[in-house]
Amino acid sequence: MTRPDSLLDSSFDLFVIGGGSGGVRAARMAAQRGARVALAEGSRMGGTCVNVGCIPKKLYSYAAGYAEAFEEARGFGWRWPQAAAPQLDWAALKSARAQEIARLNGVYEGLMAQAGVAVLRGQAGLLGPQAGGLQGVQVRAADGRQTAHAARHVLIATGGMPRRASVPGGELAITSDEMFDLPAFPRRLLVVGGGYIGCEMASIFHGLGADVTLVYRGEQVLRGFDDEVRTFVAGQMQQAGVRVLTRCDVRRISAGADGARQVELTDGQIITADAVLYATGREPNTRGLNLAAAGVAADAGGHIEVDEHFATRAPGIYAIGDVVGRMALTPVALAEGMALADQLFGPAPGQPARQMNYRNIPTAVFTHPPIGTVGLTEEQARAAGRPIRVYRSDFRPLRHTLSGSSERALVKLIVDDASDRVIGLHMAGPDAPEITQGFAVALQCGATKAQFDATIGIHPTLAEEFVTLRQVARN
């Protein structure tokens, strides 16, 4: 390891690069085991989830839900003068969100201070191959000052970042990072991409009052989710007023009058929008890390290659979270961070060492209606060649018998025919993520369909549908 003599040297047991959920959790757990820990972060603490991901997205999803609730309230007897109809104050929403994010930034900083983790502000990069059993890390602060540090272990937890538009005029498009703080509310929004981020943003901004068009080059949105759920949610989004164009892509973007964007599609359509959101995927955030010099390998997609213990090919260097490309979910990064801390510095007294298990990880998509899912999709179960039974129900929730809304809900179980175990649970409808989280425990414990059937439901709820499904839809 070589470094300029002018740099300040310090030594740690663990040096974490990245102050997102996974990095912060690993740093805190390691420090609690008595390790000397440093963490480098060049931006706000909390990473994507806190600043431009899960938290602001869910807050804006709540905001969008109020518009639906105001309209539905009329069906339950609520009246107010038409002149006093509620209007969205975009600036007020942004301000409230910013205050909450700032509070969470402070919480993360407080966690580091309480644990005794040294937080270094700046862009960190590896200095080269291991020397004398230590890895070198250089941190460049915003003012240009550089410091060098040595550590027994280095953890890379730098997460991911949105992929930018690569079409002519792509510089006129924005990414999800900018959506929460746009100067003016986009009355006309074009979303490019049919993954969970694109569908969530389309639903949220439509609920907030925008005229939304979603363009996706594939046959159906939400690739990777259960096909029946994908089709159901796409239909619900369109019924609510989101225009969904599949088998279509953007050819070019150009500047129009008054700051508008003129978007030419591959089918020849020209769409005028106030903002064009590109949500066509995310890529690992490895810029400036100097991976090659340290011997850290990455795959074709740029994700850092690690083994089952999160170790890279370079001795003493590890990676977790979105940057490794396994499952880009905040709770997964948290669990990986805890497992690695136990592995390197031992578990908490009296506790077994945590092991990472990627089976039956529940996920949610905060579309309107939202999706909750855990376990195998019907397509995955069939591809595995196992005989299955499929139970499903598509119905109008009780709330909407008076609300006037035509929104429906879908619940679905995939059951292994040989063992009777429930191996997949999927829902699209009100409170689907909250409901799915509870049932994820049952799948993790290996619950059978007979045990689901023996469970008494809470009436009237949407969740009870999962324990009252009796009719086999397919097998």
GIDA-V558781 format. One record per residue. N is the residue number from 1. SS is DSSP state (H for helix, E for strand, C for the rest). PHI is phi in whole degrees, 0 to 359 (NA if undefined). PSI is psi in whole degrees, -180 to 180 (* if undefined). Layout:
n=<N,N>
ss=<SS,SS>
phi=<PHI,PHI>
psi=<PSI,PSI>
This chain:
n=<1,2,3,4,5,6,7,8,9,10,11,12,13,14,15,16,17,18,19,20,21,22,23,24,25,26,27,28,29,30,31,32,33,34,35,36,37,38,39,40,41,42,43,44,45,46,47,48,49,50,51,52,53,54,55,56,57,58,59,60,61,62,63,64,65,66,67,68,69,70,71,72,73,74,75,76,77,78,79,80,81,82,83,84,85,86,87,88,89,90,91,92,93,94,95,96,97,98,99,100,101,102,103,104,105,106,107,108,109,110,111,112,113,114,115,116,117,118,119,120,121,122,123,124,125,126,127,128,129,130,131,132,133,134,135,136,137,138,139,140,141,142,143,144,145,146,147,148,149,150,151,152,153,154,155,156,157,158,159,160,161,162,163,164,165,166,167,168,169,170,171,172,173,174,175,176,177,178,179,180,181,182,183,184,185,186,187,188,189,190,191,192,193,194,195,196,197,198,199,200,201,202,203,204,205,206,207,208,209,210,211,212,213,214,215,216,217,218,219,220,221,222,223,224,225,226,227,228,229,230,231,232,233,234,235,236,237,238,239,240,241,242,243,244,245,246,247,248,249,250,251,252,253,254,255,256,257,258,259,260,261,262,263,264,265,266,267,268,269,270,271,272,273,274,275,276,277,278,279,280,281,282,283,284,285,286,287,288,289,290,291,292,293,294,295,296,297,298,299,300,301,302,303,304,305,306,307,308,309,310,311,312,313,314,315,316,317,318,319,320,321,322,323,324,325,326,327,328,329,330,331,332,333,334,335,336,337,338,339,340,341,342,343,344,345,346,347,348,349,350,351,352,353,354,355,356,357,358,359,360,361,362,363,364,365,366,367,368,369,370,371,372,373,374,375,376,377,378,379,380,381,382,383,384,385,386,387,388,389,390,391,392,393,394,395,396,397,398,399,400,401,402,403,404,405,406,407,408,409,410,411,412,413,414,415,416,417,418,419,420,421,422,423,424,425,426,427,428,429,430,431,432,433,434,435,436,437,438,439,440,441,442,443,444,445,446,447,448,449,450,451,452,453,454,455,456,457,458,459,460,461,462,463,464,465,466,467,468,469,470,471,472,473,474,475>
ss=<C,C,C,C,C,C,C,E,C,C,E,E,E,E,E,E,E,C,C,E,H,H,H,H,H,H,H,H,H,H,H,H,C,C,C,C,E,E,E,E,E,C,C,C,C,E,H,H,H,H,H,H,C,H,H,H,H,H,H,H,H,H,H,H,H,H,H,H,H,H,H,H,H,H,H,H,C,C,C,C,C,H,H,H,C,C,C,C,C,H,H,H,H,H,H,H,H,H,H,H,H,H,H,H,H,H,H,H,H,H,H,H,H,H,H,C,C,E,E,E,E,C,E,E,E,E,C,C,C,C,E,C,C,E,E,E,E,E,E,E,C,C,C,C,C,E,E,E,E,E,E,E,E,E,E,E,C,C,C,E,E,E,C,C,C,C,C,E,C,H,H,H,C,E,C,H,H,H,H,C,C,C,C,C,C,C,C,E,E,E,E,E,C,C,C,H,H,H,H,H,H,H,H,H,H,H,H,H,C,C,E,E,E,E,E,E,C,C,C,C,C,C,C,C,C,C,H,H,H,H,H,H,H,H,H,H,H,H,H,H,C,C,E,E,E,E,C,C,C,E,E,E,E,E,E,C,H,H,H,C,E,E,E,E,E,C,C,C,C,E,E,E,E,C,E,E,E,E,C,C,C,E,E,E,C,C,C,C,C,C,H,H,H,H,C,C,C,E,C,C,C,C,C,E,C,C,C,C,C,C,E,C,C,C,C,C,E,E,E,C,H,H,H,H,C,C,C,C,C,H,H,H,H,H,H,H,H,H,H,H,H,H,H,H,H,C,C,C,C,C,C,C,C,C,C,C,C,C,C,C,C,C,E,E,E,C,C,C,C,C,E,E,E,E,E,C,C,H,H,H,H,H,H,C,C,C,C,E,E,E,E,E,E,E,E,C,C,C,C,H,H,H,H,C,C,C,C,C,E,E,E,E,E,E,E,E,C,C,C,C,E,E,E,E,E,E,E,E,C,C,C,H,H,H,H,H,H,H,H,H,H,H,H,H,C,C,C,E,H,H,H,H,H,H,C,C,C,C,C,C,C,C,H,H,H,H,H,C,C,C,C,E,E,E,C>
phi=<NA,239,203,298,296,286,278,280,260,208,236,223,281,220,242,258,256,120,256,275,301,293,295,297,296,298,297,293,296,295,296,292,272,97,282,275,233,236,225,252,215,266,230,287,292,113,69,300,304,287,270,222,227,311,291,298,299,292,298,288,295,300,301,295,296,294,299,295,295,302,291,292,300,301,291,254,95,281,227,206,301,301,295,259,301,295,233,284,260,300,296,293,296,298,295,296,296,299,296,292,295,299,298,293,304,295,298,296,296,295,299,293,296,296,277,81,276,280,263,249,270,153,276,258,212,284,268,148,299,301,222,62,77,234,258,257,228,249,240,253,283,298,275,92,291,242,228,243,221,241,210,295,227,238,245,263,221,268,70,229,212,295,280,278,294,245,269,304,82,300,294,275,270,238,243,299,300,266,296,280,225,298,303,233,293,281,293,235,237,251,254,252,125,247,281,294,292,299,292,297,296,298,295,297,287,294,297,282,121,277,272,246,240,247,245,220,284,277,282,208,291,62,302,102,270,304,302,294,294,302,296,297,292,301,295,293,297,293,297,285,126,282,274,248,247,261,54,213,214,269,267,198,235,224,281,250,287,57,81,287,245,259,243,264,264,292,269,97,293,243,245,262,222,280,209,241,263,265,231,256,123,234,228,295,268,242,297,80,279,62,299,300,296,267,85,272,267,233,276,298,272,90,285,290,277,225,267,293,255,69,275,276,286,268,304,83,247,234,211,219,81,300,292,262,75,278,226,278,226,304,298,291,299,299,295,296,298,291,297,292,300,297,295,276,234,89,283,297,307,79,247,287,293,288,238,279,235,266,277,55,274,286,223,222,234,270,280,238,282,282,243,230,211,209,87,279,283,299,293,295,295,293,297,283,78,263,296,227,242,245,244,206,213,235,209,267,301,306,304,275,292,247,293,90,287,265,299,240,235,230,235,207,238,249,240,288,293,289,260,69,285,280,250,202,222,221,211,228,161,306,64,304,298,296,292,295,303,293,290,299,297,297,293,296,273,79,299,262,297,298,289,300,296,279,275,282,277,264,245,266,222,287,298,296,301,292,254,240,289,238,272,288,276,208,204>
psi=<126,144,153,142,-22,-12,147,127,142,156,141,162,-36,130,118,128,108,123,35,-169,-48,-45,-44,-43,-45,-43,-45,-44,-41,-42,-36,-20,3,5,149,118,139,150,130,132,128,-6,-156,145,146,-17,-162,-47,-50,-42,-45,24,-119,-50,-57,-34,-46,-38,-42,-29,-41,-45,-43,-34,-28,-34,-42,-42,-39,-45,-42,-26,-29,-35,-16,17,0,135,147,155,139,-34,-20,22,137,144,145,129,96,-42,-40,-40,-45,-42,-44,-41,-44,-39,-42,-40,-41,-39,-44,-37,-43,-37,-45,-41,-39,-39,-41,-43,-43,-34,-10,23,131,116,122,124,117,175,123,148,154,145,-16,-169,156,142,127,32,9,148,145,138,133,137,125,116,169,-29,6,-10,138,142,149,145,154,146,146,-39,140,132,124,118,57,-2,-153,179,155,144,131,158,139,14,163,130,10,-23,-15,-9,164,171,178,-26,-32,-11,-32,-10,33,140,-42,147,130,103,-27,117,130,123,127,116,136,21,-171,-34,-46,-45,-38,-48,-38,-45,-46,-50,-27,-43,-31,-11,4,153,111,133,131,129,129,133,-17,-179,-30,146,168,47,136,-20,168,132,-41,-39,-42,-49,-41,-49,-39,-41,-40,-39,-44,-40,-33,-20,-1,128,118,119,110,168,40,151,175,134,-44,159,137,159,134,-166,148,33,3,166,133,120,120,126,164,-17,5,-12,149,121,131,128,153,-24,144,113,121,117,61,24,171,158,156,142,87,8,133,3,-17,44,-47,-39,-29,-4,19,125,149,154,-175,-28,2,-2,142,132,128,160,-169,-13,15,14,136,-177,-14,128,132,0,131,165,143,169,-157,-27,-17,-13,25,-73,115,72,137,-47,-29,-45,-40,-47,-40,-41,-41,-40,-41,-40,-42,-40,-42,-35,6,154,172,150,129,1,145,155,135,143,139,128,117,6,145,44,119,148,160,152,120,55,-179,103,157,165,142,135,145,141,-160,146,167,-39,-40,-41,-40,-40,-28,-7,16,137,132,161,138,128,137,155,136,118,168,119,150,-39,-36,-2,-22,-26,-26,-8,145,7,139,171,151,130,147,136,138,122,131,121,-35,-44,-12,9,142,116,-2,136,129,143,142,118,177,134,20,-44,-42,-42,-43,-36,-41,-43,-21,-33,-42,-43,-38,-30,-1,32,144,165,-36,-37,-36,-47,-31,-8,130,133,161,122,138,122,162,-36,-29,-20,-32,-23,8,4,119,-29,124,125,-41,151,*>
